[in-house]
């Protein structure tokens, strides 16, 4: 943004103004580029199809990704968004704008959805005590088996052949149409569990099999 600096000089007889232009300063360039990776069809997806069982990645889905190389983490909890599906839904492509990665091999760890907060590889999520009763991918926490692949670049699309493991259970209760033995419309259902099932829960993305 160019600014005009006005210098005002006053005298007893008159007020005059003069202006001085300053040199244009360019902002420092950020060395970032769009990189991405491919998840194959076998990797579990998130939005529930009408059959109530099949799931697909949905528009707006974001994965949190960690990449650990020989010299430590290249990035942690980096958000990658679904960019597009292949025509036959066999591959999903996720991208992010980030600093260029050094060449080499990395261990990639993925979590869905993006966590509420993180501490290293510990990802924290908050599960609400009141829910709509419909499937909501925001609470369908999934962790990927760590996988080793090369650096992500703008020129190549690395395929992460991993498995996303569901960490949560979903309960579906159906009252069949025409067989409502309650005799009135059900608008609310309260379920009491013997152990805490809502609130904050923490997972280690580096070890999907560890107890939360």
C-alpha positions in Angstrom: 0.0 0.0 0.0 1.4 3.3 -1.1 1.0 6.2 1.3 1.4 9.9 0.7 3.2 11.5 3.6 2.0 15.1 4.0 4.3 17.5 5.8 2.4 20.5 7.1 4.4 23.7 7.8 2.8 26.7 9.4 3.7 30.3 9.5 2.0 33.5 10.7 1.1 34.5 7.2 0.0 31.3 5.6 -0.2 27.5 5.8 1.5 25.5 3.1 1.8 21.8 2.5 4.3 19.6 0.7 4.3 15.9 0.1 7.1 13.4 0.0 6.7 10.0 -1.6 8.4 7.0 0.1 9.9 4.1 -1.6 7.7 1.0 -2.2 8.6 -1.9 0.1 7.6 -5.4 -1.0 6.4 -7.9 1.5 8.7 -10.9 2.2 7.7 -13.8 0.0 6.4 -16.8 1.8 7.9 -20.0 0.4 4.8 -22.1 0.4 3.1 -24.3 -2.2 0.1 -26.5 -2.6 0.9 -30.1 -1.9 -1.3 -33.1 -1.5 -1.7 -36.8 -1.2 -4.1 -39.5 -2.5 -6.1 -41.9 -0.3 -7.2 -45.1 -2.2 -10.8 -46.3 -2.2 -10.1 -48.8 0.6 -9.5 -46.1 3.1 -12.6 -45.5 5.2 -14.6 -42.3 4.4 -16.9 -40.2 6.5 -20.3 -39.1 5.2 -23.0 -41.7 5.5 -24.7 -42.8 2.2 -28.5 -43.4 2.1 -28.0 -47.1 2.7 -26.9 -46.2 6.2 -23.7 -48.2 6.0 -21.5 -47.0 3.1 -19.4 -43.9 3.8 -17.6 -41.5 1.5 -15.4 -38.4 2.1 -17.6 -35.4 1.9 -17.1 -31.8 0.6 -15.3 -29.8 3.3 -13.7 -32.8 5.0 -10.4 -32.0 6.6 -7.7 -34.4 7.8 -5.1 -33.4 10.4 -1.7 -34.7 9.3 1.7 -35.2 11.0 4.9 -36.0 9.1 8.0 -37.2 10.9 11.3 -37.4 9.1 14.9 -38.3 10.0 15.3 -34.8 11.6 12.1 -34.6 13.5 8.6 -33.4 12.4 8.3 -31.6 9.1 4.8 -30.5 10.3 2.3 -31.4 13.0 -1.5 -31.1 12.9 -1.5 -29.7 9.4 -5.0 -29.4 7.9 -5.5 -31.1 4.5 -8.8 -30.5 2.8 -10.6 -32.8 0.3 -9.9 -31.3 -3.1 -11.6 -33.7 -5.4 -12.6 -37.4 -6.0 -11.5 -39.4 -9.0 -14.4 -39.9 -11.4 -15.0 -43.5 -10.2 -14.5 -42.6 -6.5 -11.5 -44.8 -6.4 -9.2 -42.1 -5.1 -9.7 -39.0 -2.9 -7.1 -36.1 -3.2 -6.4 -33.9 -0.2 -4.3 -30.7 -0.4 -2.8 -28.0 1.8 -0.6 -24.9 1.3 2.6 -25.3 3.4 6.3 -24.9 3.3 8.2 -27.1 1.0 9.4 -30.4 2.5 12.9 -31.6 2.3 13.5 -34.7 0.2 13.4 -38.0 2.1 11.1 -40.4 3.7 8.5 -39.5 6.3 6.1 -41.3 8.6 2.7 -39.9 8.0 0.0 -40.0 10.7 -3.6 -38.9 9.9 -6.6 -38.1 12.1 -10.2 -37.2 11.2 -11.7 -34.7 11.9 -9.2 -32.0 12.8 -8.8 -32.1 16.6 -10.1 -29.5 19.1 -6.5 -29.2 20.4 -3.2 -31.1 20.2 -0.1 -31.7 22.3 2.5 -33.3 20.1 0.8 -36.4 18.7 -2.0 -36.4 21.3 -5.2 -35.2 19.7 -8.1 -34.0 21.8 -11.8 -34.0 20.8 -14.9 -32.8 22.6 -18.0 -35.0 22.4 -21.2 -33.1 23.2 -23.7 -34.6 25.7 -26.6 -33.4 23.5 -26.7 -34.6 19.9 -29.2 -34.5 17.0 -29.6 -38.2 16.8 -28.4 -38.2 13.2 -25.0 -39.3 12.0 -22.4 -36.6 12.4 -18.9 -37.1 10.9 -17.5 -34.5 13.4 -17.7 -37.1 16.1 -16.7 -40.1 14.0 -13.0 -39.9 15.1 -10.7 -42.0 12.9 -7.0 -42.5 13.1 -4.8 -43.9 10.3 -2.2 -46.6 10.6 1.2 -44.7 10.3 2.6 -45.1 6.8 6.1 -44.3 5.4 6.2 -42.4 2.1 8.3 -39.8 0.3 8.0 -36.0 0.7 4.9 -34.3 -0.6 5.5 -32.0 -3.5 3.4 -30.0 -6.0 4.6 -32.1 -8.9 3.9 -35.6 -7.5 0.8 -37.0 -5.8 1.9 -39.4 -3.1 -0.5 -42.2 -2.4 -0.8 -43.1 1.3 -1.7 -46.7 1.4 -3.0 -46.8 5.0 -6.2 -47.8 6.9 -8.4 -45.3 8.8 -9.6 -47.0 12.0 -12.8 -45.8 13.6 -12.3 -45.0 17.3 -15.9 -44.3 18.3 -19.1 -46.4 18.3 -22.4 -45.3 16.8 -25.7 -46.4 18.1 -28.8 -46.4 15.8 -32.3 -46.9 17.3 -35.1 -47.2 14.8 -38.9 -47.1 15.4 -40.4 -48.8 12.3 -43.1 -46.9 10.6 -46.6 -48.2 11.5 -45.2 -50.1 14.5 -44.8 -47.4 17.2 -46.0 -49.3 20.3 -45.5 -46.2 22.4 -48.7 -44.7 21.0 -47.2 -41.2 20.6 -44.6 -39.5 18.6 -41.1 -39.8 19.9 -39.3 -36.5 19.9 -36.5 -37.1 22.4 -34.5 -40.1 23.7 -32.3 -40.1 26.8 -29.7 -42.8 27.2 -27.7 -43.4 30.4 -24.4 -45.2 30.1 -22.5 -46.8 33.0 -19.2 -45.1 32.0 -18.4 -41.6 30.7 -19.0 -41.4 26.9 -19.1 -37.6 26.4 -16.7 -34.7 27.1 -13.0 -34.5 26.2 -11.3 -37.6 24.8 -7.6 -37.8 23.8 -6.0 -40.2 21.2 -2.4 -40.7 20.2 -2.2 -40.4 16.4 1.2 -42.2 16.5 -0.4 -45.3 18.1 -4.0 -45.8 16.8 -4.3 -49.1 18.9 -3.5 -47.3 22.2 -6.3 -46.8 24.7 -7.8 -43.3 24.6 
